[in-house]
Amino acid sequence: MTRGASGDTGRESRPGARARPAAGPSGEGARRPVVPADYDRQADGFDRRTGLDEAVCRAAARAVVELSGAEPGDLVVEAGAGTGLIGAWLAREPVRYLGFDFSPSMLGVFRGKLGAPERTGPPTRGSLLCADGEAAWPLEDRTVRAVFSSRAIHLLDSEHVAAELFRLAAPRGAALLVGRVRREEGAVRSRMARELRARLRARDLPALAGEGRTGRLLEACRRRGARPLQPRVVGRWPVTATARESLAAWSGKPGLAGTRPEPAAREEVLAGLAAWAERELGGLDRPQVSEESYVVEGVHLPPRS
């Protein structure tokens, strides 16, 4: 039976989750060990720190259904569902929704959104599971019409995710759809992120941009016979940002760019980055206006006998 895939309004069906390994099966480089507590402590403030406008979230949910071709009753799975920024809207689409995450606290915030009286629109058709994406996904073979992930699946091993996707894909075909925030190359957030990764790599710490990891995943799927889908921009918005805001956001996270330096090295990297921003960006508090957008991209797996 597909666990938690129908009827349940957000009840967590699988308590606990294991820590992720230091390196995935495809040898993508040493990764920091990640445990649920790394994300549990971020749950309460996660939406404020990384939240998207409600209209963007609703448009992203609709795009997932349209791009995947999911029909009423089809199962749509969200990997790394987190606090349900988009999943709460996917659960209101005319599909069966299952979201999983290995952070119980993140899912606790998500459950509070399912069926909340202030939400408008149709009732939820969603289930939530506490499960680790680096292990076998708790779903039966050939049952899933679409897998979606927003700013999360790039943290998992690409070959493992591709193998799970092809195992789960419904006979009529399936889609993998990945949502991410796209920033202008010259924006302060983009420049700070590139410099951060460069400083981590200079210390022999693996630091690959999220879009790079997503590209590896999509390529792994294409090698198995999937075809690319046309990316869809579901929302654009202006942003005013400073270098200090980026530093503050990284200071409150357990890792940096997907890796976890020793505390002393972490402080040195952030201090060096602050000095670089003072020189190159005109100061830590100089505001810069740019445009960001939310993009849904992915691949389609053809029908199979």
C-alpha positions in Angstrom: 0.0 0.0 0.0 1.2 3.5 -0.7 1.6 4.9 2.8 -0.2 8.1 3.5 -1.2 8.7 -0.1 -4.9 9.3 0.3 -7.5 10.7 2.6 -5.3 11.8 5.5 -5.4 15.5 6.2 -1.8 16.0 7.1 -1.3 13.3 9.8 2.4 12.3 10.1 2.5 8.6 9.4 6.2 7.8 9.8 7.9 9.2 12.9 11.6 9.9 12.8 14.1 9.9 10.0 17.7 8.9 9.7 20.7 11.2 9.2 21.9 11.6 5.7 25.2 10.0 4.8 28.3 12.0 4.3 28.4 11.1 0.6 25.8 9.9 -1.8 26.0 6.8 -4.0 26.9 8.8 -7.1 30.1 10.2 -5.5 29.1 13.9 -5.8 31.7 14.9 -3.2 31.8 14.8 0.5 28.6 16.3 2.0 28.1 17.4 5.6 26.0 15.0 7.6 22.5 16.5 7.9 20.1 15.6 10.7 16.5 16.7 11.3 17.5 19.0 14.1 19.4 21.2 11.6 16.0 22.1 10.1 13.8 21.7 13.1 15.4 24.7 14.7 14.6 26.8 11.6 10.9 25.8 11.3 9.2 28.6 13.1 11.0 31.4 11.2 11.4 29.6 7.9 8.5 31.2 6.1 9.6 34.7 7.1 13.2 34.1 6.0 12.6 32.4 2.7 8.9 32.8 2.1 7.4 33.5 -1.3 4.3 35.6 -2.1 1.1 33.7 -1.8 0.2 34.4 -5.5 3.6 32.9 -6.6 3.0 29.8 -4.5 -0.5 29.3 -5.9 0.8 29.8 -9.5 3.7 27.3 -8.8 1.2 24.7 -7.7 -0.9 25.2 -10.7 2.1 25.0 -13.0 3.1 21.6 -11.4 -0.3 20.1 -12.3 -0.3 21.6 -15.8 3.3 20.8 -16.8 3.0 17.2 -15.4 -0.4 16.5 -17.0 -1.7 15.2 -13.7 -5.4 14.5 -13.7 -7.9 14.2 -10.9 -6.9 11.4 -8.6 -3.3 11.2 -9.8 -0.7 11.1 -7.1 1.7 14.1 -6.9 4.6 13.8 -4.5 6.6 16.7 -3.0 10.1 15.8 -1.8 11.3 18.1 0.9 7.9 19.6 1.6 9.1 21.6 4.5 6.6 24.1 5.9 4.2 23.7 2.9 4.7 27.1 1.2 3.7 25.5 -2.1 2.5 22.1 -0.9 -0.4 23.7 1.0 -1.7 24.9 -2.4 -0.8 21.7 -4.2 -3.0 19.9 -1.7 -5.9 22.0 -2.9 -5.5 21.0 -6.5 -7.7 18.2 -7.9 -5.0 15.6 -7.3 -3.8 13.3 -4.5 -1.0 15.1 -2.7 1.7 13.5 -0.6 4.5 15.6 0.9 7.5 14.2 2.8 10.3 15.8 4.7 12.7 14.5 7.3 12.1 17.4 9.7 9.2 16.8 12.0 9.1 20.5 13.1 8.9 21.7 9.5 6.0 19.3 8.9 4.4 20.5 12.1 4.2 24.0 10.6 2.9 22.5 7.4 0.1 20.6 9.2 -1.1 23.9 10.7 -1.7 25.2 7.2 -3.8 22.3 6.0 -7.4 23.1 6.6 -6.7 26.4 8.2 -9.9 28.5 8.4 -8.3 31.6 6.8 -7.4 29.6 3.7 -9.8 30.0 0.8 -10.5 27.6 -2.0 -11.3 23.9 -2.1 -10.4 21.6 0.8 -7.1 19.9 1.1 -6.4 16.4 -0.3 -3.1 16.0 1.3 -1.0 13.6 3.4 2.4 14.2 5.1 5.1 11.7 5.9 8.3 12.1 7.9 10.9 10.4 5.7 14.4 10.8 4.4 14.9 11.5 0.7 18.3 9.8 0.8 16.6 6.5 1.7 14.1 4.5 -0.4 11.0 6.7 -0.7 8.0 5.2 1.1 5.9 4.7 -2.0 5.0 1.8 -4.2 6.4 1.2 -7.6 4.6 2.8 -10.6 2.2 4.9 -8.6 3.3 8.5 -9.0 2.3 10.9 -11.7 4.6 13.8 -10.7 7.4 14.6 -8.2 7.9 18.2 -7.3 10.5 19.9 -5.1 11.0 23.5 -4.3 14.6 24.6 -3.3 15.2 21.2 -1.6 15.9 18.3 -4.0 19.3 19.6 -5.0 20.4 18.7 -1.5 19.9 15.0 -2.3 22.0 12.7 -4.3 21.0 13.1 -8.0 21.5 9.5 -9.1 19.4 8.2 -6.1 16.6 10.7 -6.9 16.6 9.7 -10.6 16.4 6.0 -9.7 13.5 6.6 -7.3 11.7 8.7 -9.9 11.9 6.0 -12.5 10.9 3.3 -10.0 7.8 5.3 -8.9 6.7 6.6 -12.3 3.2 5.6 -13.3 2.8 3.6 -16.5 1.1 6.6 -18.2 4.3 8.6 -17.6 5.4 11.0 -15.0 7.2 14.3 -14.5 9.9 15.7 -12.2 9.4 19.4 -11.6 11.8 21.5 -9.6 11.1 25.0 -8.4 13.7 27.6 -7.7 14.3 31.3 -7.3 16.3 32.8 -10.1 18.3 36.0 -9.4 20.0 38.4 -11.8 23.7 37.7 -12.2 24.8 41.1 -11.0 22.4 41.2 -8.0 24.0 41.5 -4.6 22.6 38.2 -3.4 24.0 36.4 -6.5 27.5 38.0 -6.1 27.6 37.2 -2.4 26.6 33.6 -3.1 29.2 33.1 -5.8 32.0 34.6 -3.5 30.9 32.4 -0.7 31.2 29.3 -2.8 34.6 30.4 -4.1 35.9 30.8 -0.6 34.6 27.4 0.5 36.1 25.7 -2.5 39.4 27.4 -1.7 39.3 25.4 1.5 38.6 22.2 -0.4 35.0 22.2 0.8 32.4 21.2 -1.8 30.2 24.1 -2.6 28.0 23.9 -5.7 25.2 26.3 -6.6 21.7 24.9 -6.3 21.1 25.3 -10.0 24.2 23.2 -10.7 23.0 20.4 -8.5 19.6 20.6 -10.1 21.3 20.4 -13.5 23.0 17.2 -12.5 19.7 15.7 -11.5 17.9 16.6 -14.7 20.8 15.3 -16.7 20.7 12.0 -14.8 17.0 11.7 -15.7 17.7 12.5 -19.4 20.3 9.8 -19.6 17.6 7.4 -18.5 15.2 8.5 -21.3 13.4 11.6 -19.9 12.8 14.6 -22.1 13.2 18.2 -20.9 10.1 20.4 -20.3 10.0 24.0 -21.2 10.7 26.0 -18.0 7.9 28.2 -16.8 8.3 31.5 -14.9 5.4 31.7 -12.5 6.2 35.0 -10.8 8.5 38.0 -10.8 9.1 40.6 -8.1 11.5 43.5 -7.2 14.0 43.0 -4.4 16.0 45.5 -2.4 18.9 43.7 -0.7 22.2 44.3 1.1 25.3 42.2 1.7 24.6 42.3 5.5 21.3 40.6 5.0 23.0 37.7 3.2 25.5 37.4 5.9 22.8 37.4 8.6 20.9 34.7 6.8 23.9 32.4 6.5 24.9 33.1 10.1 21.6 31.6 11.2 21.9 28.4 9.2 23.7 25.2 10.2 25.7 24.9 7.0 27.1 27.1 4.2 26.3 26.3 0.5 25.6 22.6 1.2 28.7 22.0 3.3 29.5 22.3 7.0 32.9 23.9 7.9 34.4 23.6 11.3 33.3 26.6 13.5 36.6 28.4 13.2 36.7 28.0 9.5 33.1 29.1 9.2 33.8 32.3 11.1 36.9 33.0 8.9 34.9 32.5 5.7 32.1 34.8 6.8 34.5 37.4 8.1 36.5 37.3 4.8 33.2 37.6 2.9 32.2 40.6 4.9 35.5 42.3 4.1 35.2 41.4 0.4 31.7 43.0 0.4 32.9 46.2 2.0 35.5 46.5 -0.8 33.6 45.2 -3.8 29.9 46.0 -3.1 30.3 49.5 -1.6 29.7 48.4 1.9 27.6 45.9 3.9 24.5 48.2 4.1 24.4 49.6 0.6 21.0 48.6 -0.8 20.6 47.3 -4.4 17.4 46.8 -6.3 17.1 43.8 -8.6 14.5 41.4 -9.9 13.9 37.9 -8.8 11.7 35.2 -10.3 10.4 31.8 -9.5 10.9 29.2 -12.2 9.5 25.7 -12.5 11.6 23.4 -14.7 11.9 19.7 -15.2 11.6 16.5 -17.3 8.9 14.2 -18.5 9.2 10.4 -18.4 7.4 8.8 -21.3 4.7 6.2 -20.9 5.9 2.6 -20.5 4.3 -0.8 -20.8 
